[in-house]
Amino acid sequence: MRAVITVVGKDAVGILAKVSGCCSDHHINVIEVTQSILQEMFAMIMMVDIANSDIPFTRLVDEMTELGKQNHLVIHCMHEEIFSAMHTI
């Protein structure tokens, strides 16, 4: 089972480390990452494997949202199937 994590906000040192650290803390494997810095804005999309996660998905969503608030970022986490359905014509 996979999920997509998106992160947007003002660029700062350690954003990737904080998000991937949260994943690691819960046995979530980061499969693929793409990130860009557009002027001073940071944007990242991560594909993660949540099959071995030690917490329910809803709690992961809440933790990522809170991590975003603490760091002045917008972090969204959703199941891959929902993400794909939202972006299918």
Legacy VTK file of the C-alpha trace (Angstrom):
# vtk DataFile Version 3.0
C-alpha trace
ASCII
DATASET POLYDATA
POINTS 89 float
0.000 0.000 0.000
1.373 3.398 -0.952
0.642 7.020 -0.146
1.560 10.388 -1.618
2.891 13.174 0.608
3.027 16.713 -0.763
4.849 19.572 0.927
4.685 23.262 -0.020
6.066 26.301 1.778
8.873 28.774 2.144
12.243 27.095 1.605
14.240 26.286 4.747
16.999 23.911 5.777
15.847 20.447 6.843
12.372 20.142 5.328
13.144 16.860 3.571
14.856 15.542 6.719
11.869 16.360 8.935
9.302 14.748 6.653
11.392 11.661 5.921
12.294 11.434 9.625
8.612 11.246 10.527
8.230 8.484 7.950
11.206 6.597 9.347
9.884 6.900 12.904
6.807 4.950 11.785
8.539 2.337 9.551
7.327 4.030 6.377
9.672 3.586 3.424
10.276 6.519 1.096
10.133 5.104 -2.431
10.588 8.204 -4.551
11.044 11.947 -4.001
10.933 14.932 -6.291
11.466 18.442 -5.053
11.925 21.893 -6.478
12.688 25.333 -5.212
10.859 28.029 -7.144
12.378 31.343 -6.103
11.926 31.029 -2.310
9.147 28.416 -2.398
9.802 24.751 -1.643
7.663 22.064 -3.296
8.048 18.315 -2.798
6.156 15.150 -3.673
7.037 11.867 -1.971
5.749 8.387 -2.792
5.907 6.243 0.352
5.180 2.603 1.203
2.879 2.493 4.234
2.453 -1.310 4.337
4.660 -1.677 7.446
3.532 1.487 9.213
3.122 1.157 12.972
0.286 3.721 13.122
-3.120 4.011 11.443
-3.140 6.067 8.263
-5.428 8.698 9.811
-2.883 9.298 12.562
-0.113 9.672 9.977
-2.221 12.288 8.189
-2.674 14.150 11.478
1.050 13.973 12.320
2.044 15.278 8.882
-0.489 18.102 9.153
0.882 19.049 12.580
4.486 18.832 11.324
3.498 21.239 8.568
1.938 23.692 11.016
5.004 23.591 13.263
7.254 24.395 10.301
4.986 26.850 8.420
4.390 24.351 5.615
1.347 22.777 4.033
1.711 18.998 4.143
-0.921 16.689 2.650
-0.841 12.916 2.890
-3.269 10.714 0.947
-3.589 7.148 -0.264
-2.173 6.659 -3.751
-5.560 5.469 -5.068
-7.267 8.705 -3.994
-4.428 10.819 -5.407
-4.615 8.959 -8.733
-8.408 9.228 -8.902
-8.247 12.975 -8.300
-5.844 13.401 -11.210
-7.535 11.147 -13.757
-9.462 12.723 -16.600
LINES 1 90
89 0 1 2 3 4 5 6 7 8 9 10 11 12 13 14 15 16 17 18 19 20 21 22 23 24 25 26 27 28 29 30 31 32 33 34 35 36 37 38 39 40 41 42 43 44 45 46 47 48 49 50 51 52 53 54 55 56 57 58 59 60 61 62 63 64 65 66 67 68 69 70 71 72 73 74 75 76 77 78 79 80 81 82 83 84 85 86 87 88
